[in-house]
Amino acid sequence: MKKKVFDIIVIVVIALFLLTLSGFDLLEKSAKFMFIPILAFYFIGQWTERKSKKE
């Protein structure tokens, strides 16, 4: 599976998960944005993986 396809799948799954939780009012106002740092750390991990393979 190509890297971009996998990244898009991860983003869509996280978005659907958040929308589902939000639809059932299981998220508080500030908790709706809790996956933004998780997504940021995911892409930082991808970047560091690419940097470590080059060295």
C-alpha positions in Angstrom: 0.0 0.0 0.0 1.4 3.4 -0.9 2.3 5.8 1.8 -0.1 8.6 0.7 -3.0 6.2 0.5 -2.3 5.0 4.1 -2.1 8.6 5.3 -5.4 9.4 3.8 -7.0 6.3 5.3 -5.7 7.3 8.7 -7.0 10.8 8.4 -10.4 9.6 7.3 -10.7 7.0 10.1 -9.8 9.6 12.7 -12.3 12.0 11.2 -15.1 9.4 11.1 -14.3 8.4 14.7 -14.5 12.0 15.9 -17.8 12.6 13.9 -19.3 9.5 15.4 -18.4 10.5 19.0 -19.6 14.1 18.3 -22.9 12.8 17.0 -23.6 11.0 20.2 -22.5 14.0 22.3 -19.7 12.0 23.9 -17.1 14.8 23.4 -16.9 17.9 25.4 -16.1 21.2 23.8 -12.3 21.0 24.3 -12.1 17.2 23.7 -13.3 17.6 20.1 -9.8 18.7 19.2 -7.9 16.0 21.0 -6.9 14.2 17.8 -5.2 17.2 16.3 -2.0 16.6 18.4 -2.3 12.9 17.7 -2.4 13.5 14.0 0.5 16.0 14.3 2.6 13.4 16.1 1.7 10.8 13.5 3.1 13.0 10.8 6.2 13.9 12.9 6.8 10.2 13.3 6.6 9.7 9.6 9.0 12.5 9.0 11.6 11.2 11.5 11.3 7.7 10.0 12.2 9.0 6.6 15.1 11.1 8.1 16.5 8.1 9.9 16.4 5.8 6.8 18.4 8.3 4.8 21.3 8.3 7.3 
